[in-house]
Amino acid sequence: MQSVGIKRVFWTTDTGEWECAKVRDLVDALENLGAVDMPDVATTLSNVFVTKHEVLMLRRTMGYD
């Protein structure tokens, strides 16, 4: 998303509530997954759903193919 210029994403939770986040914040959260000083990261990442296709694309992009 970041590479094509998407700056903000919106999604619904399983209860139907809308949430949003900046793509930059999501990328930072994924890169600092083990960081203790980011309390909102767990909340943000608990709502992230990744499909098998996205995992395969990430693996290809990162050279793990």
N, CA, C and O atoms as a Tripos MOL2 file, in Angstrom:
@<TRIPOS>MOLECULE
protein
  260   259    65     0     0
PROTEIN
NO_CHARGES

@<TRIPOS>ATOM
      1 N           0.8240   -1.1800    0.0000 N.3       1 MET1
      2 CA          0.0000    0.0000    0.0000 C.3       1 MET1
      3 C           0.8710    1.2470    0.0000 C.2       1 MET1
      4 O           0.5980    2.2070   -0.7210 O.2       1 MET1
      5 N           1.9010    1.2260    0.7980 N.am      2 GLN2
      6 CA          2.7610    2.3960    0.9020 C.3       2 GLN2
      7 C           3.4680    2.6710   -0.4190 C.2       2 GLN2
      8 O           3.6500    3.8290   -0.7940 O.2       2 GLN2
      9 N           3.8630    1.6260   -1.1230 N.am      3 SER3
     10 CA          4.6120    1.8100   -2.3620 C.3       3 SER3
     11 C           3.7630    2.3860   -3.4920 C.2       3 SER3
     12 O           4.3180    2.9430   -4.4400 O.2       3 SER3
     13 N           2.4520    2.2730   -3.4240 N.am      4 VAL4
     14 CA          1.5900    2.8360   -4.4650 C.3       4 VAL4
     15 C           0.9140    4.1260   -4.0220 C.2       4 VAL4
     16 O           0.0620    4.6520   -4.7380 O.2       4 VAL4
     17 N           1.2820    4.6440   -2.8480 N.am      5 GLY5
     18 CA          0.8110    5.9510   -2.4210 C.3       5 GLY5
     19 C          -0.4310    5.9690   -1.5480 C.2       5 GLY5
     20 O          -0.9800    7.0410   -1.2920 O.2       5 GLY5
     21 N          -0.8910    4.8090   -1.0800 N.am      6 ILE6
     22 CA         -2.0420    4.7880   -0.1740 C.3       6 ILE6
     23 C          -1.5500    5.2360    1.1930 C.2       6 ILE6
     24 O          -0.6080    4.6640    1.7400 O.2       6 ILE6
     25 N          -2.1910    6.2600    1.7430 N.am      7 LYS7
     26 CA         -1.7280    6.8280    3.0030 C.3       7 LYS7
     27 C          -2.5830    6.4400    4.1910 C.2       7 LYS7
     28 O          -2.0930    6.4150    5.3200 O.2       7 LYS7
     29 N          -3.8470    6.1370    3.9620 N.am      8 ARG8
     30 CA         -4.7540    5.8120    5.0670 C.3       8 ARG8
     31 C          -5.6720    4.6910    4.6150 C.2       8 ARG8
     32 O          -6.1270    4.6770    3.4720 O.2       8 ARG8
     33 N          -5.9470    3.7420    5.5220 N.am      9 VAL9
     34 CA         -6.8400    2.6260    5.2060 C.3       9 VAL9
     35 C          -7.9860    2.5720    6.2130 C.2       9 VAL9
     36 O          -7.8370    2.9620    7.3710 O.2       9 VAL9
     37 N          -9.1180    2.0840    5.7480 N.am     10 PHE10
     38 CA        -10.3160    1.9490    6.5680 C.3      10 PHE10
     39 C         -10.7990    0.5110    6.4650 C.2      10 PHE10
     40 O         -10.6900   -0.1080    5.4060 O.2      10 PHE10
     41 N         -11.3320   -0.0220    7.5600 N.am     11 TRP11
     42 CA        -11.8740   -1.3700    7.5700 C.3      11 TRP11
     43 C         -12.9310   -1.4680    8.6530 C.2      11 TRP11
     44 O         -13.0540   -0.5940    9.5110 O.2      11 TRP11
     45 N         -13.6890   -2.5520    8.5930 N.am     12 THR12
     46 CA        -14.6760   -2.7920    9.6420 C.3      12 THR12
     47 C         -14.2250   -3.9570   10.4980 C.2      12 THR12
     48 O         -13.5790   -4.8860   10.0140 O.2      12 THR12
     49 N         -14.5680   -3.9000   11.7680 N.am     13 THR13
     50 CA        -14.2610   -4.9890   12.6830 C.3      13 THR13
     51 C         -15.3350   -6.0540   12.5390 C.2      13 THR13
     52 O         -16.3020   -5.8730   11.7990 O.2      13 THR13
     53 N         -15.1660   -7.1580   13.2410 N.am     14 ASP14
     54 CA        -16.1700   -8.2220   13.1750 C.3      14 ASP14
     55 C         -17.4930   -7.8060   13.8030 C.2      14 ASP14
     56 O         -18.5080   -8.4730   13.6020 O.2      14 ASP14
     57 N         -17.4940   -6.7070   14.5630 N.am     15 THR15
     58 CA        -18.7430   -6.1930   15.1320 C.3      15 THR15
     59 C         -19.3610   -5.1160   14.2420 C.2      15 THR15
     60 O         -20.4240   -4.5880   14.5690 O.2      15 THR15
     61 N         -18.7170   -4.7830   13.1300 N.am     16 GLY16
     62 CA        -19.2560   -3.8110   12.1890 C.3      16 GLY16
     63 C         -18.8310   -2.3750   12.4250 C.2      16 GLY16
     64 O         -19.3170   -1.4730   11.7420 O.2      16 GLY16
     65 N         -17.9360   -2.1370   13.3760 N.am     17 GLU17
     66 CA        -17.4530   -0.7820   13.6470 C.3      17 GLU17
     67 C         -16.3260   -0.4180   12.6850 C.2      17 GLU17
     68 O         -15.4660   -1.2460   12.3820 O.2      17 GLU17
     69 N         -16.3380    0.8280   12.2060 N.am     18 TRP18
     70 CA        -15.2890    1.2980   11.3110 C.3      18 TRP18
     71 C         -14.0500    1.7000   12.0980 C.2      18 TRP18
     72 O         -14.1380    2.3060   13.1660 O.2      18 TRP18
     73 N         -12.8980    1.3480   11.5460 N.am     19 GLU19
     74 CA        -11.6130    1.7670   12.1050 C.3      19 GLU19
     75 C         -10.7540    2.2690   10.9610 C.2      19 GLU19
     76 O         -11.0060    1.9490    9.7990 O.2      19 GLU19
     77 N          -9.7330    3.0600   11.2910 N.am     20 CYS20
     78 CA         -8.8080    3.5270   10.2630 C.3      20 CYS20
     79 C          -7.4120    3.6490   10.8650 C.2      20 CYS20
     80 O          -7.2370    3.6980   12.0820 O.2      20 CYS20
     81 N          -6.4420    3.6940    9.9890 N.am     21 ALA21
     82 CA         -5.0570    3.8650   10.4220 C.3      21 ALA21
     83 C          -4.2420    4.4000    9.2560 C.2      21 ALA21
     84 O          -4.5780    4.1970    8.0900 O.2      21 ALA21
     85 N          -3.1760    5.0800    9.5980 N.am     22 LYS22
     86 CA         -2.2340    5.5020    8.5700 C.3      22 LYS22
     87 C          -1.3750    4.2990    8.1950 C.2      22 LYS22
     88 O          -0.9480    3.5340    9.0600 O.2      22 LYS22
     89 N          -1.1290    4.1430    6.9100 N.am     23 VAL23
     90 CA         -0.3250    3.0210    6.4320 C.3      23 VAL23
     91 C           1.0660    3.0760    7.0610 C.2      23 VAL23
     92 O           1.6310    2.0410    7.4160 O.2      23 VAL23
     93 N           1.6120    4.2740    7.1960 N.am     24 ARG24
     94 CA          2.9360    4.4310    7.8130 C.3      24 ARG24
     95 C           2.9470    3.8700    9.2310 C.2      24 ARG24
     96 O           3.9060    3.2090    9.6280 O.2      24 ARG24
     97 N           1.8780    4.1300   10.0030 N.am     25 ASP25
     98 CA          1.7980    3.6140   11.3700 C.3      25 ASP25
     99 C           1.6890    2.0930   11.3860 C.2      25 ASP25
    100 O           2.2710    1.4340   12.2470 O.2      25 ASP25
    101 N           0.9470    1.5410   10.4380 N.am     26 LEU26
    102 CA          0.8350    0.0790   10.3640 C.3      26 LEU26
    103 C           2.1690   -0.5650   10.0020 C.2      26 LEU26
    104 O           2.5420   -1.5960   10.5610 O.2      26 LEU26
    105 N           2.8790    0.0470    9.0680 N.am     27 VAL27
    106 CA          4.1940   -0.4700    8.6860 C.3      27 VAL27
    107 C           5.1540   -0.3890    9.8710 C.2      27 VAL27
    108 O           5.8860   -1.3410   10.1440 O.2      27 VAL27
    109 N           5.1520    0.7440   10.5740 N.am     28 ASP28
    110 CA          6.0020    0.8900   11.7560 C.3      28 ASP28
    111 C           5.6410   -0.1560   12.8130 C.2      28 ASP28
    112 O           6.5230   -0.7300   13.4510 O.2      28 ASP28
    113 N           4.3540   -0.3980   12.9910 N.am     29 ALA29
    114 CA          3.9080   -1.3740   13.9800 C.3      29 ALA29
    115 C           4.3830   -2.7770   13.6130 C.2      29 ALA29
    116 O           4.8020   -3.5420   14.4820 O.2      29 ALA29
    117 N           4.3180   -3.1100   12.3380 N.am     30 LEU30
    118 CA          4.7770   -4.4400   11.9160 C.3      30 LEU30
    119 C           6.2850   -4.5740   12.0520 C.2      30 LEU30
    120 O           6.7840   -5.6360   12.4250 O.2      30 LEU30
    121 N           7.0170   -3.5010   11.7520 N.am     31 GLU31
    122 CA          8.4760   -3.5510   11.8700 C.3      31 GLU31
    123 C           8.9260   -3.6220   13.3170 C.2      31 GLU31
    124 O           9.9680   -4.2090   13.6080 O.2      31 GLU31
    125 N           8.1600   -3.0330   14.2330 N.am     32 ASN32
    126 CA          8.5100   -3.0090   15.6520 C.3      32 ASN32
    127 C           7.5980   -3.9260   16.4590 C.2      32 ASN32
    128 O           7.1850   -3.5860   17.5680 O.2      32 ASN32
    129 N           7.2960   -5.0660   15.9070 N.am     33 LEU33
    130 CA          6.3250   -5.9730   16.5010 C.3      33 LEU33
    131 C           6.6600   -6.3350   17.9390 C.2      33 LEU33
    132 O           5.7510   -6.5050   18.7520 O.2      33 LEU33
    133 N           7.9170   -6.4540   18.2690 N.am     34 GLY34
    134 CA          8.2920   -6.8430   19.6190 C.3      34 GLY34
    135 C           8.5180   -5.6840   20.5660 C.2      34 GLY34
    136 O           8.8820   -5.9010   21.7220 O.2      34 GLY34
    137 N           8.3120   -4.4620   20.1110 N.am     35 ALA35
    138 CA          8.5860   -3.2870   20.9400 C.3      35 ALA35
    139 C           7.5760   -3.1760   22.0710 C.2      35 ALA35
    140 O           6.3720   -3.3340   21.8660 O.2      35 ALA35
    141 N           8.0790   -2.9030   23.2600 N.am     36 VAL36
    142 CA          7.2250   -2.7790   24.4400 C.3      36 VAL36
    143 C           6.6500   -1.3750   24.5570 C.2      36 VAL36
    144 O           5.5810   -1.1950   25.1390 O.2      36 VAL36
    145 N           7.3380   -0.3810   24.0150 N.am     37 ASP37
    146 CA          6.9230    1.0120   24.2050 C.3      37 ASP37
    147 C           5.8470    1.4840   23.2290 C.2      37 ASP37
    148 O           5.6440    2.6900   23.0860 O.2      37 ASP37
    149 N           5.1550    0.5670   22.5560 N.am     38 MET38
    150 CA          4.1040    0.9240   21.6080 C.3      38 MET38
    151 C           2.7920    0.2790   22.0370 C.2      38 MET38
    152 O           2.4260   -0.7630   21.4940 O.2      38 MET38
    153 N           2.0700    0.8620   22.9950 N.am     39 PRO39
    154 CA          0.8570    0.2300   23.5210 C.3      39 PRO39
    155 C          -0.2690    0.0970   22.5130 C.2      39 PRO39
    156 O          -1.0640   -0.8380   22.6170 O.2      39 PRO39
    157 N          -0.3700    0.9980   21.5370 N.am     40 ASP40
    158 CA         -1.4450    0.9170   20.5580 C.3      40 ASP40
    159 C          -1.1820   -0.1130   19.4720 C.2      40 ASP40
    160 O          -2.0880   -0.4550   18.7120 O.2      40 ASP40
    161 N           0.0360   -0.6060   19.3900 N.am     41 VAL41
    162 CA          0.3800   -1.5710   18.3530 C.3      41 VAL41
    163 C          -0.4260   -2.8510   18.5050 C.2      41 VAL41
    164 O          -0.9370   -3.3770   17.5160 O.2      41 VAL41
    165 N          -0.5460   -3.3520   19.7060 N.am     42 ALA42
    166 CA         -1.2900   -4.5970   19.9100 C.3      42 ALA42
    167 C          -2.7360   -4.4410   19.4840 C.2      42 ALA42
    168 O          -3.3020   -5.3500   18.8760 O.2      42 ALA42
    169 N          -3.3400   -3.3140   19.7870 N.am     43 THR43
    170 CA         -4.7210   -3.0710   19.3830 C.3      43 THR43
    171 C          -4.8260   -2.9900   17.8730 C.2      43 THR43
    172 O          -5.7270   -3.5820   17.2790 O.2      43 THR43
    173 N          -3.9130   -2.2610   17.2440 N.am     44 THR44
    174 CA         -3.9450   -2.1130   15.7910 C.3      44 THR44
    175 C          -3.7140   -3.4460   15.0970 C.2      44 THR44
    176 O          -4.4520   -3.8060   14.1810 O.2      44 THR44
    177 N          -2.6970   -4.1750   15.5260 N.am     45 LEU45
    178 CA         -2.3590   -5.4250   14.8550 C.3      45 LEU45
    179 C          -3.3480   -6.5470   15.1450 C.2      45 LEU45
    180 O          -3.4380   -7.4940   14.3650 O.2      45 LEU45
    181 N          -4.0840   -6.4660   16.2330 N.am     46 SER46
    182 CA         -5.0560   -7.5210   16.5060 C.3      46 SER46
    183 C          -6.2020   -7.4750   15.5130 C.2      46 SER46
    184 O          -6.9530   -8.4440   15.3950 O.2      46 SER46
    185 N          -6.3500   -6.3710   14.7990 N.am     47 ASN47
    186 CA         -7.4200   -6.2270   13.8260 C.3      47 ASN47
    187 C          -6.9370   -6.3880   12.3890 C.2      47 ASN47
    188 O          -7.7220   -6.2080   11.4580 O.2      47 ASN47
    189 N          -5.6690   -6.7240   12.1870 N.am     48 VAL48
    190 CA         -5.1280   -6.8590   10.8450 C.3      48 VAL48
    191 C          -5.3580   -8.2830   10.3510 C.2      48 VAL48
    192 O          -5.0130   -9.2530   11.0260 O.2      48 VAL48
    193 N          -5.9420   -8.3880    9.1700 N.am     49 PHE49
    194 CA         -6.1760   -9.6870    8.5500 C.3      49 PHE49
    195 C          -5.3430   -9.7620    7.2880 C.2      49 PHE49
    196 O          -5.4460   -8.8890    6.4260 O.2      49 PHE49
    197 N          -4.5270  -10.7820    7.1670 N.am     50 VAL50
    198 CA         -3.6600  -10.9360    6.0080 C.3      50 VAL50
    199 C          -4.0450  -12.2180    5.2940 C.2      50 VAL50
    200 O          -4.1310  -13.2810    5.9080 O.2      50 VAL50
    201 N          -4.2760  -12.1110    3.9920 N.am     51 THR51
    202 CA         -4.6290  -13.2950    3.2100 C.3      51 THR51
    203 C          -3.3720  -14.0570    2.7980 C.2      51 THR51
    204 O          -2.2600  -13.5350    2.8830 O.2      51 THR51
    205 N          -3.5580  -15.2700    2.3610 N.am     52 LYS52
    206 CA         -2.4400  -16.0950    1.9090 C.3      52 LYS52
    207 C          -1.7450  -15.4180    0.7200 C.2      52 LYS52
    208 O          -0.5190  -15.4420    0.6150 O.2      52 LYS52
    209 N          -2.5290  -14.8220   -0.1620 N.am     53 HIS53
    210 CA         -1.9690  -14.1230   -1.3200 C.3      53 HIS53
    211 C          -1.0220  -13.0120   -0.8820 C.2      53 HIS53
    212 O           0.0640  -12.8620   -1.4430 O.2      53 HIS53
    213 N          -1.4300  -12.2330    0.1200 N.am     54 GLU54
    214 CA         -0.5880  -11.1400    0.6040 C.3      54 GLU54
    215 C           0.7010  -11.6610    1.2150 C.2      54 GLU54
    216 O           1.7620  -11.0650    1.0320 O.2      54 GLU54
    217 N           0.6180  -12.7670    1.9390 N.am     55 VAL55
    218 CA          1.8220  -13.3680    2.5160 C.3      55 VAL55
    219 C           2.7660  -13.8110    1.4110 C.2      55 VAL55
    220 O           3.9710  -13.5750    1.4930 O.2      55 VAL55
    221 N           2.2290  -14.4520    0.3760 N.am     56 LEU56
    222 CA          3.0710  -14.9010   -0.7340 C.3      56 LEU56
    223 C           3.6900  -13.7140   -1.4720 C.2      56 LEU56
    224 O           4.8490  -13.7790   -1.8810 O.2      56 LEU56
    225 N           2.9340  -12.6420   -1.6450 N.am     57 MET57
    226 CA          3.4800  -11.4460   -2.2960 C.3      57 MET57
    227 C           4.5800  -10.8130   -1.4480 C.2      57 MET57
    228 O           5.5970  -10.3750   -1.9880 O.2      57 MET57
    229 N           4.3930  -10.7570   -0.1320 N.am     58 LEU58
    230 CA          5.4250  -10.2200    0.7570 C.3      58 LEU58
    231 C           6.6790  -11.0790    0.7000 C.2      58 LEU58
    232 O           7.7930  -10.5560    0.6570 O.2      58 LEU58
    233 N           6.4990  -12.3970    0.7000 N.am     59 ARG59
    234 CA          7.6510  -13.2930    0.6190 C.3      59 ARG59
    235 C           8.4250  -13.0580   -0.6860 C.2      59 ARG59
    236 O           9.6550  -13.0340   -0.6930 O.2      59 ARG59
    237 N           7.6910  -12.8890   -1.7770 N.am     60 ARG60
    238 CA          8.3520  -12.6560   -3.0640 C.3      60 ARG60
    239 C           9.0850  -11.3230   -3.0500 C.2      60 ARG60
    240 O          10.2180  -11.2320   -3.5230 O.2      60 ARG60
    241 N           8.4450  -10.2840   -2.5090 N.am     61 THR61
    242 CA          9.0440   -8.9580   -2.4480 C.3      61 THR61
    243 C          10.3110   -8.9690   -1.5920 C.2      61 THR61
    244 O          11.2840   -8.2870   -1.9160 O.2      61 THR61
    245 N          10.3050   -9.7330   -0.5110 N.am     62 MET62
    246 CA         11.4450   -9.7550    0.3910 C.3      62 MET62
    247 C          12.5090  -10.7650   -0.0340 C.2      62 MET62
    248 O          13.5310  -10.9050    0.6380 O.2      62 MET62
    249 N          12.2770  -11.4740   -1.1490 N.am     63 GLY63
    250 CA         13.2690  -12.3850   -1.6670 C.3      63 GLY63
    251 C          13.3050  -13.7500   -1.0040 C.2      63 GLY63
    252 O          14.3300  -14.4290   -1.0480 O.2      63 GLY63
    253 N          12.2000  -14.1650   -0.3880 N.am     64 TYR64
    254 CA         12.1580  -15.4750    0.2690 C.3      64 TYR64
    255 C          11.6140  -16.5740   -0.6290 C.2      64 TYR64
    256 O          11.3570  -17.6820   -0.1600 O.2      64 TYR64
    257 N          11.4360  -16.2830   -1.9090 N.am     65 ASP65
    258 CA         10.9320  -17.2940   -2.8350 C.3      65 ASP65
    259 C          11.9840  -18.2810   -3.2390 C.2      65 ASP65
    260 O          11.7080  -19.1940   -4.0170 O.2      65 ASP65
@<TRIPOS>BOND
     1     1     2 1
     2     2     3 1
     3     3     4 2
     4     3     5 am
     5     5     6 1
     6     6     7 1
     7     7     8 2
     8     7     9 am
     9     9    10 1
    10    10    11 1
    11    11    12 2
    12    11    13 am
    13    13    14 1
    14    14    15 1
    15    15    16 2
    16    15    17 am
    17    17    18 1
    18    18    19 1
    19    19    20 2
    20    19    21 am
    21    21    22 1
    22    22    23 1
    23    23    24 2
    24    23    25 am
    25    25    26 1
    26    26    27 1
    27    27    28 2
    28    27    29 am
    29    29    30 1
    30    30    31 1
    31    31    32 2
    32    31    33 am
    33    33    34 1
    34    34    35 1
    35    35    36 2
    36    35    37 am
    37    37    38 1
    38    38    39 1
    39    39    40 2
    40    39    41 am
    41    41    42 1
    42    42    43 1
    43    43    44 2
    44    43    45 am
    45    45    46 1
    46    46    47 1
    47    47    48 2
    48    47    49 am
    49    49    50 1
    50    50    51 1
    51    51    52 2
    52    51    53 am
    53    53    54 1
    54    54    55 1
    55    55    56 2
    56    55    57 am
    57    57    58 1
    58    58    59 1
    59    59    60 2
    60    59    61 am
    61    61    62 1
    62    62    63 1
    63    63    64 2
    64    63    65 am
    65    65    66 1
    66    66    67 1
    67    67    68 2
    68    67    69 am
    69    69    70 1
    70    70    71 1
    71    71    72 2
    72    71    73 am
    73    73    74 1
    74    74    75 1
    75    75    76 2
    76    75    77 am
    77    77    78 1
    78    78    79 1
    79    79    80 2
    80    79    81 am
    81    81    82 1
    82    82    83 1
    83    83    84 2
    84    83    85 am
    85    85    86 1
    86    86    87 1
    87    87    88 2
    88    87    89 am
    89    89    90 1
    90    90    91 1
    91    91    92 2
    92    91    93 am
    93    93    94 1
    94    94    95 1
    95    95    96 2
    96    95    97 am
    97    97    98 1
    98    98    99 1
    99    99   100 2
   100    99   101 am
   101   101   102 1
   102   102   103 1
   103   103   104 2
   104   103   105 am
   105   105   106 1
   106   106   107 1
   107   107   108 2
   108   107   109 am
   109   109   110 1
   110   110   111 1
   111   111   112 2
   112   111   113 am
   113   113   114 1
   114   114   115 1
   115   115   116 2
   116   115   117 am
   117   117   118 1
   118   118   119 1
   119   119   120 2
   120   119   121 am
   121   121   122 1
   122   122   123 1
   123   123   124 2
   124   123   125 am
   125   125   126 1
   126   126   127 1
   127   127   128 2
   128   127   129 am
   129   129   130 1
   130   130   131 1
   131   131   132 2
   132   131   133 am
   133   133   134 1
   134   134   135 1
   135   135   136 2
   136   135   137 am
   137   137   138 1
   138   138   139 1
   139   139   140 2
   140   139   141 am
   141   141   142 1
   142   142   143 1
   143   143   144 2
   144   143   145 am
   145   145   146 1
   146   146   147 1
   147   147   148 2
   148   147   149 am
   149   149   150 1
   150   150   151 1
   151   151   152 2
   152   151   153 am
   153   153   154 1
   154   154   155 1
   155   155   156 2
   156   155   157 am
   157   157   158 1
   158   158   159 1
   159   159   160 2
   160   159   161 am
   161   161   162 1
   162   162   163 1
   163   163   164 2
   164   163   165 am
   165   165   166 1
   166   166   167 1
   167   167   168 2
   168   167   169 am
   169   169   170 1
   170   170   171 1
   171   171   172 2
   172   171   173 am
   173   173   174 1
   174   174   175 1
   175   175   176 2
   176   175   177 am
   177   177   178 1
   178   178   179 1
   179   179   180 2
   180   179   181 am
   181   181   182 1
   182   182   183 1
   183   183   184 2
   184   183   185 am
   185   185   186 1
   186   186   187 1
   187   187   188 2
   188   187   189 am
   189   189   190 1
   190   190   191 1
   191   191   192 2
   192   191   193 am
   193   193   194 1
   194   194   195 1
   195   195   196 2
   196   195   197 am
   197   197   198 1
   198   198   199 1
   199   199   200 2
   200   199   201 am
   201   201   202 1
   202   202   203 1
   203   203   204 2
   204   203   205 am
   205   205   206 1
   206   206   207 1
   207   207   208 2
   208   207   209 am
   209   209   210 1
   210   210   211 1
   211   211   212 2
   212   211   213 am
   213   213   214 1
   214   214   215 1
   215   215   216 2
   216   215   217 am
   217   217   218 1
   218   218   219 1
   219   219   220 2
   220   219   221 am
   221   221   222 1
   222   222   223 1
   223   223   224 2
   224   223   225 am
   225   225   226 1
   226   226   227 1
   227   227   228 2
   228   227   229 am
   229   229   230 1
   230   230   231 1
   231   231   232 2
   232   231   233 am
   233   233   234 1
   234   234   235 1
   235   235   236 2
   236   235   237 am
   237   237   238 1
   238   238   239 1
   239   239   240 2
   240   239   241 am
   241   241   242 1
   242   242   243 1
   243   243   244 2
   244   243   245 am
   245   245   246 1
   246   246   247 1
   247   247   248 2
   248   247   249 am
   249   249   250 1
   250   250   251 1
   251   251   252 2
   252   251   253 am
   253   253   254 1
   254   254   255 1
   255   255   256 2
   256   255   257 am
   257   257   258 1
   258   258   259 1
   259   259   260 2
@<TRIPOS>SUBSTRUCTURE
     1 MET1         2 RESIDUE 1 A MET
     2 GLN2         6 RESIDUE 1 A GLN
     3 SER3        10 RESIDUE 1 A SER
     4 VAL4        14 RESIDUE 1 A VAL
     5 GLY5        18 RESIDUE 1 A GLY
     6 ILE6        22 RESIDUE 1 A ILE
     7 LYS7        26 RESIDUE 1 A LYS
     8 ARG8        30 RESIDUE 1 A ARG
     9 VAL9        34 RESIDUE 1 A VAL
    10 PHE10       38 RESIDUE 1 A PHE
    11 TRP11       42 RESIDUE 1 A TRP
    12 THR12       46 RESIDUE 1 A THR
    13 THR13       50 RESIDUE 1 A THR
    14 ASP14       54 RESIDUE 1 A ASP
    15 THR15       58 RESIDUE 1 A THR
    16 GLY16       62 RESIDUE 1 A GLY
    17 GLU17       66 RESIDUE 1 A GLU
    18 TRP18       70 RESIDUE 1 A TRP
    19 GLU19       74 RESIDUE 1 A GLU
    20 CYS20       78 RESIDUE 1 A CYS
    21 ALA21       82 RESIDUE 1 A ALA
    22 LYS22       86 RESIDUE 1 A LYS
    23 VAL23       90 RESIDUE 1 A VAL
    24 ARG24       94 RESIDUE 1 A ARG
    25 ASP25       98 RESIDUE 1 A ASP
    26 LEU26      102 RESIDUE 1 A LEU
    27 VAL27      106 RESIDUE 1 A VAL
    28 ASP28      110 RESIDUE 1 A ASP
    29 ALA29      114 RESIDUE 1 A ALA
    30 LEU30      118 RESIDUE 1 A LEU
    31 GLU31      122 RESIDUE 1 A GLU
    32 ASN32      126 RESIDUE 1 A ASN
    33 LEU33      130 RESIDUE 1 A LEU
    34 GLY34      134 RESIDUE 1 A GLY
    35 ALA35      138 RESIDUE 1 A ALA
    36 VAL36      142 RESIDUE 1 A VAL
    37 ASP37      146 RESIDUE 1 A ASP
    38 MET38      150 RESIDUE 1 A MET
    39 PRO39      154 RESIDUE 1 A PRO
    40 ASP40      158 RESIDUE 1 A ASP
    41 VAL41      162 RESIDUE 1 A VAL
    42 ALA42      166 RESIDUE 1 A ALA
    43 THR43      170 RESIDUE 1 A THR
    44 THR44      174 RESIDUE 1 A THR
    45 LEU45      178 RESIDUE 1 A LEU
    46 SER46      182 RESIDUE 1 A SER
    47 ASN47      186 RESIDUE 1 A ASN
    48 VAL48      190 RESIDUE 1 A VAL
    49 PHE49      194 RESIDUE 1 A PHE
    50 VAL50      198 RESIDUE 1 A VAL
    51 THR51      202 RESIDUE 1 A THR
    52 LYS52      206 RESIDUE 1 A LYS
    53 HIS53      210 RESIDUE 1 A HIS
    54 GLU54      214 RESIDUE 1 A GLU
    55 VAL55      218 RESIDUE 1 A VAL
    56 LEU56      222 RESIDUE 1 A LEU
    57 MET57      226 RESIDUE 1 A MET
    58 LEU58      230 RESIDUE 1 A LEU
    59 ARG59      234 RESIDUE 1 A ARG
    60 ARG60      238 RESIDUE 1 A ARG
    61 THR61      242 RESIDUE 1 A THR
    62 MET62      246 RESIDUE 1 A MET
    63 GLY63      250 RESIDUE 1 A GLY
    64 TYR64      254 RESIDUE 1 A TYR
    65 ASP65      258 RESIDUE 1 A ASP
